[in-house]
Amino acid sequence: MPHKFYHGKTGRVYNVSPNAVGVVVNKRVGGRFEAKHIQVRVEHVSHSKCRQDFLKRVKENDRKRKEAKQSGVPLAKDALKRLPKAPKKGSLVSRKKVGLITLSPLPHEDNF
């Protein structure tokens, strides 16, 4: 089992052996990144899902381009770009339901 530092890290496989795979992982040491070569058993390795998200986004963008071309309406400049996640909607908390609670610090007690 790899050391706790490497859990969840992304790396590149450089060697395959009967029981394990060799993985190159970038580790921060001081102010720089070093390429560390570690051997990890196969059951501790999983494929990165970022590539799947990228391919899904490419297919979606191609579909949008095709629809825009068929309809004859040009796409907006940022129609195919990723947008940052919007903030959550605000809401008001009713004081009638919750009630008013006054918080104050507990009095200090000497323990000697």
C-alpha positions as CSV (number, residue, x, y, z in Angstrom):
1,M,0.0,0.0,0.0
2,P,1.4,3.4,-0.9
3,H,2.4,5.9,1.7
4,K,-0.5,8.2,2.8
5,F,1.1,11.2,0.9
6,Y,0.3,9.5,-2.4
7,H,-3.4,8.7,-1.8
8,G,-5.5,10.5,-4.4
9,K,-2.5,11.7,-6.4
10,T,-2.4,11.6,-10.2
11,G,0.5,10.0,-11.9
12,R,1.8,8.3,-15.1
13,V,2.4,4.6,-15.3
14,Y,6.0,3.9,-16.6
15,N,6.4,0.3,-15.7
16,V,4.2,-2.8,-15.5
17,S,5.3,-5.9,-13.6
18,P,3.4,-9.1,-12.6
19,N,2.4,-7.8,-9.2
20,A,2.6,-4.0,-9.4
21,V,2.9,-0.9,-11.6
22,G,5.5,1.8,-11.5
23,V,4.1,5.3,-11.3
24,V,5.7,8.7,-11.6
25,V,4.1,11.1,-9.2
26,N,5.1,14.8,-8.6
27,K,5.8,15.5,-4.9
28,R,6.4,18.9,-3.4
29,V,9.6,19.1,-1.5
30,G,10.4,22.5,-0.1
31,G,9.6,25.0,-2.9
32,R,10.0,22.6,-5.8
33,F,8.3,19.5,-7.3
34,E,10.3,16.3,-7.6
35,A,9.3,13.4,-9.9
36,K,9.0,10.4,-7.6
37,H,9.0,6.8,-9.0
38,I,6.9,4.5,-6.8
39,Q,5.8,0.9,-7.1
40,V,2.1,0.4,-6.4
41,R,0.1,-2.8,-6.4
42,V,-2.6,-2.9,-9.1
43,E,-5.6,-2.9,-6.6
44,H,-4.5,0.6,-5.3
45,V,-4.6,2.2,-8.8
46,S,-7.6,3.6,-10.6
47,H,-8.1,5.5,-13.9
48,S,-8.4,9.3,-13.7
49,K,-11.9,10.5,-14.5
50,C,-10.8,13.9,-15.8
51,R,-10.3,12.5,-19.3
52,Q,-13.9,11.2,-19.4
53,D,-15.2,14.6,-18.4
54,F,-13.1,16.2,-21.2
55,L,-14.4,13.8,-23.8
56,K,-18.0,14.3,-22.7
57,R,-17.4,18.1,-23.0
58,V,-16.0,17.7,-26.5
59,K,-19.0,15.7,-27.7
60,E,-21.4,18.3,-26.2
61,N,-19.5,21.1,-27.9
62,D,-19.6,19.3,-31.3
63,R,-23.4,18.8,-30.9
64,K,-23.8,22.5,-30.1
65,R,-21.8,23.5,-33.2
66,K,-23.8,21.1,-35.4
67,E,-27.1,22.5,-34.1
68,A,-25.9,26.1,-34.6
69,K,-24.8,25.3,-38.2
70,Q,-28.1,23.7,-39.1
71,S,-30.2,26.5,-37.6
72,G,-28.0,29.2,-39.2
73,V,-27.6,31.1,-35.9
74,P,-24.0,31.9,-35.0
75,L,-22.8,30.8,-31.6
76,A,-22.0,33.3,-28.9
77,K,-18.3,33.9,-28.2
78,D,-18.3,32.0,-24.9
79,A,-21.1,29.4,-25.7
80,L,-18.6,26.5,-25.7
81,K,-16.5,27.6,-22.8
82,R,-16.8,26.2,-19.3
83,L,-18.4,28.6,-16.8
84,P,-17.6,28.9,-13.1
85,K,-20.1,27.5,-10.7
86,A,-22.6,30.1,-9.7
87,P,-23.1,31.0,-6.1
88,K,-25.9,29.5,-4.1
89,K,-29.2,31.4,-4.0
90,G,-29.7,33.5,-0.9
91,S,-32.6,33.0,1.4
92,L,-34.1,34.7,4.5
93,V,-34.5,32.9,7.8
94,S,-37.7,33.7,9.6
95,R,-37.1,34.7,13.2
96,K,-40.6,33.6,14.2
97,K,-39.8,30.0,13.4
98,V,-36.3,29.9,14.9
99,G,-36.8,32.4,17.8
100,L,-34.2,34.8,19.1
101,I,-31.3,33.2,21.0
102,T,-28.8,35.4,22.9
103,L,-25.3,33.8,23.2
104,S,-23.0,34.8,26.0
105,P,-19.7,33.3,27.3
106,L,-19.8,31.1,30.3
107,P,-18.5,32.6,33.5
108,H,-14.9,31.8,34.3
109,E,-14.2,29.2,37.1
110,D,-10.8,28.8,38.7
111,N,-9.8,25.2,39.0
112,F,-7.1,25.3,41.8
